[in-house]
Amino acid sequence: MRDRGDVVRDEGADAHGAAEGSVRFQNAGRRQTHPWRHRWTDVRAFIELSGEHPTLPRAEALAALASERVEVQTASFDNQVLRIDAVGPVERATHRLGLAHLVSEELAAGDFEAIRAFAQDVDLHGRTFRVRSRGLGIDVDPLAVEGPLGSDFGRTGRVDLDQPAVDYRLLIGEEFLLGRVIHRVDRARLEATKVAHRSFSLPISLHPKFARALVNFARVPMAGTVLDPFCGTGGVLLEAAAIGLRPIGLDRDRRMVLGCRPSLRDVHAEDRLAMADAGHLPLRSGSVHGIATDPPYGRAASTRGESIKSLYGRAFRAFRDLLPSAAHVAIVLPNDAMIDLASEHRRPVSSRAPRRSPSPGGRRCPTRPAQSRSDQGPRAGTRSAGTSGCPCSRGSWRCRSEAP
């Protein structure tokens, strides 16, 4: 018997089931706890985005999918709903999102009669369920659609409006979309971690939902290492840790490093903080998978008298030297002039095989090469933080800056 999420291919479909009507889901009532464990998982899904910005929510969703190596074969966007047909760990990727509400595995599409026909064919084997609907740009009477569907599913299941085993989602627009909710973005948690609720706060900090999106734009895979060289109050680091990444935070302001340490202690990342200048990064080349940062703009944040152009220019050169080929930098910039400056430091993609980036979760410290080189020791005029070797108890990085 197939699990829910397995697919049946009609004869004549191409290798990816791209032909219209070539893929359909069976046994939609059965729970598949970790669908990403299957190497080849062909998934149709729709993501209900937050709509807080005209482009950022959709861009974040696509970046999160790319981070987990999900191959998006087709995608469409309408009424803040991103609909995809993809191969890969879609559920794992969408657990990273900050600018979304719900993610559902698509089970059926068409007119209401087609949706009801699907519901009547499902056997829930006595499991509990719930049906919730939403109109896309139109007013909908929930009872008019949820009632009949509830009756259809109720033939083999039991209604539970609080904690159902199967949570159905019906979207109503030009056509009906029926899905099974696979993830709800915890918006309450994102609000609860706003900087105002932390022990150390400044009014210039990013909201957690945008910090989460920034981390996703860096496209760092699960368990990978992400660097914030202007960590400030630590919001980006907190969101990176929340989605399963290993954050490293640097700032040349001692007050910032000391201030955000208690917050990072809650996610067991306080030992990956250090004082350092963003233009002189105390990390081995290739030791991180990406950078996500919201640097100072020279207004509320201090740049110690250095011009923004000089500070950013030094940082961009350091980023380029640090990152492996094809890695991403996600950065908040104040104006077009700084965007142009950043573009000057972009590394062209080579047609040759890219340099291998560090393997997440590897035992050897990614900052320590297999054969040491004399020119990779501590920089002149600085001292190692903590004891000799890596200050991180897990051996994930080596800091050569002055520890606060």
C-alpha positions as CSV (number, residue, x, y, z in Angstrom):
1,M,0.0,0.0,0.0
2,R,1.3,3.5,-0.9
3,D,1.8,6.2,1.7
4,R,0.0,9.5,1.3
5,G,2.4,11.5,-0.9
6,D,3.2,8.5,-3.1
7,V,2.3,9.1,-6.7
8,V,0.8,7.1,-9.5
9,R,1.9,7.9,-13.0
10,D,-0.3,7.5,-16.0
11,E,1.0,6.0,-19.1
12,G,2.5,8.5,-21.5
13,A,3.7,10.9,-18.8
14,D,7.3,12.1,-19.1
15,A,10.0,11.2,-16.6
16,H,9.0,13.8,-14.1
17,G,5.2,13.4,-14.5
18,A,5.0,16.8,-16.1
19,A,2.2,15.9,-18.5
20,E,-1.2,17.3,-17.5
21,G,-3.0,14.9,-15.2
22,S,0.0,12.6,-15.1
23,V,0.4,12.7,-11.3
24,R,-2.2,12.1,-8.7
25,F,-2.0,11.4,-5.0
26,Q,-3.5,8.3,-3.4
27,N,-4.6,7.4,0.1
28,A,-4.5,11.0,1.2
29,G,-5.6,10.2,4.8
30,R,-2.5,8.4,5.9
31,R,0.2,10.2,7.8
32,Q,3.8,10.3,6.4
33,T,5.9,11.7,9.2
34,H,9.1,12.5,7.4
35,P,8.5,12.6,3.6
36,W,11.9,14.1,3.0
37,R,13.5,10.8,4.0
38,H,12.6,9.4,0.6
39,R,15.3,10.3,-1.8
40,W,12.9,11.0,-4.7
41,T,9.8,12.6,-3.5
42,D,7.6,14.2,-6.2
43,V,5.4,16.7,-4.4
44,R,2.8,19.2,-5.5
45,A,2.3,21.9,-2.9
46,F,0.9,25.4,-2.3
47,I,2.3,27.9,0.1
48,E,0.1,30.7,1.5
49,L,2.4,33.7,1.8
50,S,2.1,36.5,4.2
51,G,1.8,39.3,1.6
52,E,3.8,41.7,3.8
53,H,5.8,42.7,0.8
54,P,5.2,42.5,-2.9
55,T,8.2,40.3,-3.7
56,L,10.0,39.2,-0.5
57,P,7.7,36.3,0.6
58,R,7.8,34.6,-2.8
59,A,11.5,35.1,-3.1
60,E,12.1,33.7,0.4
61,A,10.1,30.6,-0.4
62,L,12.0,29.9,-3.5
63,A,15.3,30.5,-1.8
64,A,14.4,28.1,1.1
65,L,13.6,25.4,-1.5
66,A,16.9,26.0,-3.2
67,S,18.7,25.8,0.1
68,E,17.5,22.2,0.6
69,R,18.3,21.3,-3.1
70,V,14.6,21.0,-4.0
71,E,14.2,20.9,-7.8
72,V,11.2,23.1,-8.6
73,Q,9.9,21.9,-11.9
74,T,6.9,24.3,-12.3
75,A,5.8,27.2,-10.2
76,S,2.9,29.7,-10.4
77,F,2.0,32.6,-8.2
78,D,-1.4,34.3,-7.7
79,N,-3.2,36.0,-4.7
80,Q,-0.2,35.4,-2.4
81,V,-0.2,31.7,-3.1
82,L,2.8,30.0,-4.5
83,R,2.0,26.7,-6.2
84,I,4.8,24.3,-7.0
85,D,5.5,20.9,-8.5
86,A,8.9,19.8,-7.1
87,V,11.2,16.9,-6.4
88,G,13.0,16.9,-3.1
89,P,12.5,17.6,0.6
90,V,9.8,20.2,0.2
91,E,8.4,19.8,3.8
92,R,11.9,20.2,5.4
93,A,12.6,23.3,3.2
94,T,9.3,25.0,4.0
95,H,9.8,24.6,7.8
96,R,12.4,27.4,7.3
97,L,9.9,30.0,6.2
98,G,9.2,33.3,8.0
99,L,7.1,35.2,5.5
100,A,4.3,32.6,5.1
101,H,1.3,31.2,6.9
102,L,0.6,27.7,5.7
103,V,2.2,25.1,3.5
104,S,0.0,22.3,2.1
105,E,0.6,19.2,0.0
106,E,-1.7,19.5,-3.0
107,L,-4.1,16.6,-3.2
108,A,-6.7,17.7,-5.8
109,A,-7.6,20.6,-8.1
110,G,-10.5,21.4,-10.3
111,D,-14.1,22.4,-9.7
112,F,-16.0,21.7,-6.5
113,E,-17.4,18.4,-7.8
114,A,-13.9,17.2,-8.6
115,I,-12.8,18.0,-5.0
116,R,-15.8,16.2,-3.6
117,A,-15.1,13.2,-5.8
118,F,-11.6,13.0,-4.4
119,A,-12.9,13.3,-0.8
120,Q,-15.4,10.5,-1.3
121,D,-12.6,8.3,-2.6
122,V,-10.4,8.8,0.5
123,D,-10.4,6.2,3.3
124,L,-9.3,7.9,6.6
125,H,-9.5,4.6,8.5
126,G,-11.2,6.3,11.4
127,R,-8.6,9.0,11.8
128,T,-9.6,12.5,12.8
129,F,-9.7,15.4,10.3
130,R,-10.6,19.0,9.9
131,V,-11.5,21.1,6.8
132,R,-10.8,24.8,6.6
133,S,-11.4,27.0,3.5
134,R,-10.2,30.4,2.3
135,G,-11.3,32.5,-0.7
136,L,-8.7,33.9,-3.0
137,G,-9.9,37.4,-3.8
138,I,-13.6,36.4,-3.4
139,D,-16.0,36.2,-0.5
140,V,-16.7,32.6,0.5
141,D,-19.3,31.2,2.9
142,P,-17.2,28.6,4.8
143,L,-20.2,26.4,5.7
144,A,-21.2,26.1,2.0
145,V,-18.0,24.3,1.1
146,E,-16.7,22.9,4.4
147,G,-20.0,21.2,5.3
148,P,-20.3,19.0,2.2
149,L,-16.6,18.2,2.3
150,G,-16.8,17.3,5.9
151,S,-19.6,14.9,5.2
152,D,-17.6,13.3,2.4
153,F,-14.5,12.8,4.6
154,G,-16.8,11.9,7.6
155,R,-17.7,8.6,5.9
156,T,-14.4,7.1,7.0
157,G,-13.1,9.6,9.5
158,R,-14.1,11.7,12.6
159,V,-14.2,15.5,12.9
160,D,-11.7,17.1,15.3
161,L,-11.5,20.9,15.1
162,D,-8.7,21.2,17.6
163,Q,-6.0,18.6,16.9
164,P,-6.9,16.6,13.9
165,A,-4.6,13.9,12.5
166,V,-5.3,15.2,9.0
167,D,-5.8,19.0,8.5
168,Y,-7.4,19.7,5.1
169,R,-7.1,23.1,3.4
170,L,-9.4,24.3,0.6
171,L,-8.5,27.4,-1.5
172,I,-11.2,28.9,-3.7
173,G,-10.3,31.0,-6.7
174,E,-10.5,30.4,-10.4
175,E,-10.3,26.8,-9.4
176,F,-10.5,24.8,-6.2
177,L,-7.3,23.6,-4.6
178,L,-7.5,20.9,-1.8
179,G,-4.4,20.2,0.3
180,R,-3.2,18.6,3.5
181,V,-1.5,21.1,5.8
182,I,2.1,20.0,6.3
183,H,3.4,23.1,8.1
184,R,2.1,26.2,9.9
185,V,4.6,29.0,10.3
186,D,4.8,29.9,14.0
187,R,4.0,33.6,13.7
188,A,3.5,33.9,17.5
189,R,7.0,32.6,18.1
190,L,8.4,35.2,15.6
191,E,6.6,38.0,17.4
192,A,7.7,36.7,20.8
193,T,11.4,36.9,19.8
194,K,11.2,40.5,18.7
195,V,14.1,42.5,20.0
196,A,11.9,44.3,22.5
197,H,11.4,41.0,24.3
198,R,15.1,40.2,24.6
199,S,17.4,41.1,27.5
200,F,19.5,43.3,25.1
201,S,17.7,45.4,22.6
202,L,18.2,48.4,20.2
203,P,15.5,50.0,18.1
204,I,17.4,49.4,14.9
205,S,17.1,45.6,14.9
206,L,15.3,43.6,12.2
207,H,12.0,42.0,13.0
208,P,12.5,38.2,13.4
209,K,10.4,37.4,10.4
210,F,12.6,39.5,8.1
211,A,15.7,38.2,9.8
212,R,14.5,34.7,9.1
213,A,13.9,35.6,5.4
214,L,17.4,37.1,5.3
215,V,18.9,33.9,6.5
216,N,17.0,31.9,3.9
217,F,18.2,34.2,1.1
218,A,21.8,33.1,2.0
219,R,20.7,29.6,0.9
220,V,22.7,27.7,3.5
221,P,21.7,24.0,3.7
222,M,20.4,22.3,6.9
223,A,23.2,22.0,9.5
224,G,25.4,24.4,7.4
225,T,27.3,27.4,8.9
226,V,26.1,30.9,8.3
227,L,28.0,34.0,9.3
228,D,26.8,37.4,10.4
229,P,29.8,39.7,10.5
230,F,27.7,42.6,11.8
231,C,25.7,40.6,14.3
232,G,24.5,43.5,16.5
233,T,21.8,42.3,18.9
234,G,21.9,38.8,17.4
235,G,18.6,38.6,15.7
236,V,19.9,37.0,12.5
237,L,21.9,34.5,14.5
238,L,18.8,33.5,16.5
239,E,16.8,32.8,13.4
240,A,19.6,30.9,11.8
241,A,19.8,28.6,14.9
242,A,16.0,28.3,14.9
243,I,15.9,26.6,11.5
244,G,18.8,24.2,12.2
245,L,21.8,26.2,11.0
246,R,25.1,26.8,12.8
247,P,25.5,30.6,13.3
248,I,28.7,32.5,13.8
249,G,28.4,36.1,15.0
250,L,31.1,38.8,14.8
251,D,31.0,42.5,15.6
252,R,33.7,45.0,16.3
253,D,31.6,46.6,19.0
254,R,32.3,44.9,22.3
255,R,28.9,46.0,23.7
256,M,27.0,44.2,20.9
257,V,28.9,40.9,21.5
258,L,28.4,41.0,25.2
259,G,24.8,42.1,24.9
260,C,23.6,39.4,22.5
261,R,25.4,36.6,24.3
262,P,22.6,35.8,26.8
263,S,20.1,35.4,23.9
264,L,22.5,33.1,22.0
265,R,22.9,31.0,25.1
266,D,19.3,29.9,24.9
267,V,20.1,28.3,21.5
268,H,23.5,27.0,22.6
269,A,25.4,29.3,20.2
270,E,27.0,31.7,22.7
271,D,30.4,30.2,22.1
272,R,30.3,31.2,18.4
273,L,30.5,34.9,19.1
274,A,33.6,37.1,19.0
275,M,34.8,40.6,18.4
276,A,36.1,41.1,14.9
277,D,36.2,43.7,12.1
278,A,34.1,42.7,9.1
279,G,37.0,43.7,6.8
280,H,39.4,41.3,8.5
281,L,37.4,38.2,9.2
282,P,39.1,35.7,11.5
283,L,38.0,32.6,9.6
284,R,39.5,30.2,7.2
285,S,38.6,30.6,3.6
286,G,35.7,28.3,2.8
287,S,34.8,27.7,6.4
288,V,31.2,29.0,6.1
289,H,28.4,28.2,3.7
290,G,26.9,31.7,3.4
291,I,26.6,35.1,4.9
292,A,23.4,36.8,6.2
293,T,23.8,40.3,7.7
294,D,22.2,43.7,8.3
295,P,25.1,46.1,8.5
296,P,25.1,49.5,10.1
297,Y,23.9,52.3,7.9
298,G,25.8,55.1,9.6
299,R,22.8,56.7,11.2
300,A,21.7,55.1,14.5
301,A,24.5,52.6,14.3
302,S,28.1,53.7,14.9
303,T,30.8,53.1,12.2
304,R,33.5,54.7,14.4
305,G,33.9,57.6,12.0
306,E,34.5,55.4,8.9
307,S,32.5,56.2,5.8
308,I,29.9,53.7,4.8
309,K,31.5,53.2,1.4
310,S,34.8,52.4,3.0
311,L,33.3,50.0,5.6
312,Y,31.2,48.2,3.1
313,G,34.0,48.0,0.5
314,R,36.4,46.3,3.0
315,A,33.6,43.9,4.1
316,F,32.7,43.0,0.5
317,R,36.3,42.1,-0.3
318,A,36.6,40.0,2.9
319,F,33.3,38.2,2.0
320,R,34.7,37.3,-1.4
321,D,37.9,35.9,0.0
322,L,36.0,33.9,2.7
323,L,33.2,32.3,0.8
324,P,33.5,29.1,-1.3
325,S,32.5,29.3,-5.0
326,A,28.8,29.7,-5.6
327,A,28.0,30.7,-2.0
328,H,25.5,33.5,-1.3
329,V,25.6,36.7,0.6
330,A,22.2,38.0,1.8
331,I,22.7,41.6,2.9
332,V,20.4,44.6,3.7
333,L,21.7,47.7,1.9
334,P,20.5,51.3,2.4
335,N,20.6,52.6,-1.2
336,D,21.3,52.0,-4.9
337,A,24.9,53.3,-4.5
338,M,25.7,50.5,-2.0
339,I,24.0,48.0,-4.2
340,D,26.3,49.1,-7.1
341,L,29.3,48.8,-4.8
342,A,28.3,45.3,-3.8
343,S,27.9,44.3,-7.5
344,E,31.5,45.3,-8.1
345,H,32.6,42.6,-5.7
346,R,30.5,39.8,-7.1
347,R,32.5,36.7,-8.1
348,P,31.7,35.5,-11.6
349,V,30.5,31.9,-11.8
350,S,33.2,29.7,-13.3
351,S,32.5,27.0,-15.8
352,R,35.0,24.8,-14.0
353,A,34.0,22.5,-11.1
354,P,33.4,24.7,-8.0
355,R,35.6,24.5,-5.0
356,R,34.1,22.0,-2.6
357,S,32.5,23.7,0.4
358,P,32.7,22.3,3.9
359,S,30.5,19.4,4.7
360,P,27.8,20.3,7.3
361,G,28.2,18.1,10.4
362,G,31.8,16.9,9.4
363,R,34.0,15.9,12.3
364,R,37.1,18.0,11.3
365,C,36.9,21.7,12.0
366,P,36.1,23.3,8.6
367,T,38.4,26.2,9.5
368,R,41.4,23.9,10.0
369,P,42.9,22.6,6.7
370,A,44.2,19.1,6.4
371,Q,47.7,20.4,6.1
372,S,48.4,23.6,8.0
373,R,49.9,26.6,6.2
374,S,52.0,29.2,7.9
375,D,50.1,32.0,6.3
376,Q,46.9,30.9,7.9
377,G,47.9,31.5,11.5
378,P,46.6,34.3,13.7
379,R,46.8,37.7,12.2
380,A,49.4,40.1,13.4
381,G,48.4,42.1,16.4
382,T,45.6,39.8,17.5
383,R,45.3,36.9,19.9
384,S,43.2,33.8,19.9
385,A,39.9,33.8,21.7
386,G,39.8,31.4,24.7
387,T,42.3,28.5,24.7
388,S,44.4,27.4,21.8
389,G,42.6,25.8,19.0
390,C,38.9,26.2,18.3
391,P,37.0,27.9,21.2
392,C,33.8,26.2,20.0
393,S,33.2,23.1,22.0
394,R,32.1,21.3,18.8
395,G,35.2,22.4,16.9
396,S,33.2,24.3,14.2
397,W,35.4,27.3,13.8
398,R,38.6,29.1,14.9
399,C,38.5,32.7,16.0
400,R,41.7,34.7,15.7
401,S,40.2,37.9,17.1
402,E,40.4,39.4,20.6
403,A,37.8,37.8,22.7
404,P,35.5,40.2,24.7
